[in-house]
Amino acid sequence: MDSLADRLDSLRLRVQAPGSEIYADLRNRKDVSVSFGESVYEWTSERNLERQLVSMARLLYAQWVRKYRAELSDSFLNAMGAESQNDHDFLAARSELESSGASRDGRVTISAVGMQNVEVRIVPGTVRELDEHEFSGRVSEAVHALADDYQTKIRELKIRYFT
């Protein structure tokens, strides 16, 4: 039987931005790819992409939490809720945790508070200068950097509240 970590790593999620043909796929916890319906990328703007990426980030997060909790339940590791003041303080600090990540070239920046309030910034001219595959690669880089920053800060919180 696979470990919980293996099962979480194997989760694959796909979401579609509401009202569009823009899709995001998540695998291995932080590998995100973005794809577009025919001619969608060429006719969009950076501001529209920012809004669509924020929508998809929210959808991916909601799906991830749902699947994560199901895996915990299947592993008999049900979260019992916060039991101590440290648990309450940790959860409060986690919900206010600010993290960010950017593509290596700085064209795509993603920031989040508590991994729920997401903001995406795309440098003007990006859609004109990058094709959709290059753009998807920049989004993936930014997501990796965001996830790494978040995990580093979560480890620091765990040390602060539980050691």
C-alpha positions in Angstrom: 0.0 0.0 0.0 1.3 3.4 -0.9 2.1 5.9 1.8 0.0 9.0 2.4 2.8 11.1 0.9 2.9 8.9 -2.2 -0.9 9.2 -2.6 -0.8 13.0 -2.2 2.0 13.2 -4.7 -0.1 11.2 -7.2 -3.1 13.4 -7.0 -4.0 14.9 -10.4 -6.4 17.8 -10.6 -7.8 19.7 -13.6 -9.8 22.9 -13.5 -11.3 25.3 -16.1 -11.5 29.0 -15.6 -15.1 29.9 -15.5 -16.5 31.1 -18.8 -13.4 30.3 -20.7 -11.3 27.7 -22.4 -8.3 28.1 -20.1 -7.3 25.0 -18.1 -4.9 24.3 -15.3 -3.6 20.9 -14.3 -1.9 20.1 -11.0 0.2 17.0 -10.3 3.0 16.1 -7.9 1.7 18.7 -5.4 3.2 21.7 -7.2 3.6 21.0 -10.9 1.1 23.2 -12.7 0.5 23.5 -16.4 -1.8 25.9 -18.1 -3.4 25.1 -21.5 -5.7 27.0 -23.8 -8.5 26.3 -26.2 -7.9 27.0 -29.9 -6.9 30.7 -30.4 -7.7 31.7 -26.8 -4.2 32.7 -25.9 -3.7 34.9 -28.9 -6.8 36.9 -28.2 -6.5 37.4 -24.5 -4.8 40.2 -22.4 -2.5 40.0 -19.4 -5.2 41.5 -17.2 -7.7 38.8 -18.3 -5.1 36.1 -17.8 -4.4 37.4 -14.3 -8.1 37.1 -13.4 -8.4 33.7 -15.0 -5.3 32.4 -13.2 -6.6 33.7 -9.8 -9.9 31.8 -10.5 -8.2 28.6 -11.3 -5.9 28.9 -8.3 -8.9 29.1 -6.1 -10.5 26.1 -7.8 -7.3 24.1 -7.6 -6.9 24.9 -3.9 -10.5 23.9 -3.1 -10.1 20.6 -5.0 -6.7 20.0 -3.3 -8.1 20.5 0.2 -11.0 18.2 -0.6 -8.8 15.4 -1.9 -6.2 15.9 0.9 -8.9 15.5 3.5 -10.2 12.4 1.8 -6.8 10.9 1.8 -6.3 11.7 5.5 -9.7 10.1 6.2 -8.7 7.0 4.2 -5.5 6.8 6.2 -7.3 7.0 9.5 -5.5 10.3 10.2 -8.7 12.3 10.6 -8.0 15.8 11.8 -9.8 16.2 15.1 -9.7 20.0 14.9 -7.6 22.3 16.9 -7.1 20.9 20.4 -4.5 23.1 22.1 -3.8 26.8 22.1 -0.7 26.1 20.0 -3.0 24.4 17.4 -5.2 27.5 17.3 -2.3 29.9 17.1 -0.7 27.8 14.4 -3.9 27.7 12.3 -4.4 31.5 12.8 -0.8 32.2 11.7 -1.0 29.9 8.7 -4.2 31.7 7.5 -2.2 34.9 7.5 1.0 33.5 6.0 2.2 35.6 3.1 4.1 33.7 0.3 5.1 34.6 -3.2 6.9 33.3 -6.2 7.9 34.5 -9.6 9.1 33.0 -12.9 12.8 33.2 -13.4 12.4 36.1 -15.8 10.0 37.9 -13.5 7.2 38.0 -16.1 4.7 36.1 -13.9 4.4 36.7 -10.1 2.0 34.9 -7.8 1.4 35.9 -4.2 -1.0 34.5 -1.6 -2.1 35.1 1.9 -3.0 31.8 3.5 -2.9 30.1 0.1 -6.4 31.4 -0.4 -6.2 35.1 -1.2 -4.2 34.8 -4.5 -2.9 37.6 -6.6 -1.3 37.2 -10.0 0.7 39.8 -11.9 1.8 39.4 -15.5 4.2 41.9 -17.1 2.6 43.9 -19.9 3.6 42.6 -23.3 4.0 39.0 -22.1 1.2 37.6 -24.3 2.7 39.3 -27.3 6.2 38.2 -26.6 5.7 34.6 -25.4 3.7 31.8 -27.0 1.3 29.8 -24.9 3.8 27.0 -24.1 6.4 29.5 -22.9 3.8 31.3 -20.9 2.7 28.0 -19.3 6.3 27.4 -18.4 6.6 30.8 -16.7 3.4 30.0 -14.7 4.9 26.7 -13.6 8.1 28.4 -12.5 6.1 30.9 -10.4 4.0 28.2 -8.9 7.1 26.2 -7.9 8.6 29.3 -6.3 5.4 30.1 -4.5 5.0 26.5 -3.2 8.6 26.4 -2.0 8.3 29.7 -0.2 5.0 28.6 1.4 6.5 25.2 2.5 9.6 27.0 4.0 7.4 29.3 6.0 5.1 26.5 7.1 8.2 24.6 8.5 9.2 27.8 10.4 5.7 28.0 11.8 5.7 24.4 12.9 9.0 25.0 14.7 7.7 28.1 16.4 4.4 26.5 17.6 5.3 22.8 18.1 8.9 22.6 19.3 
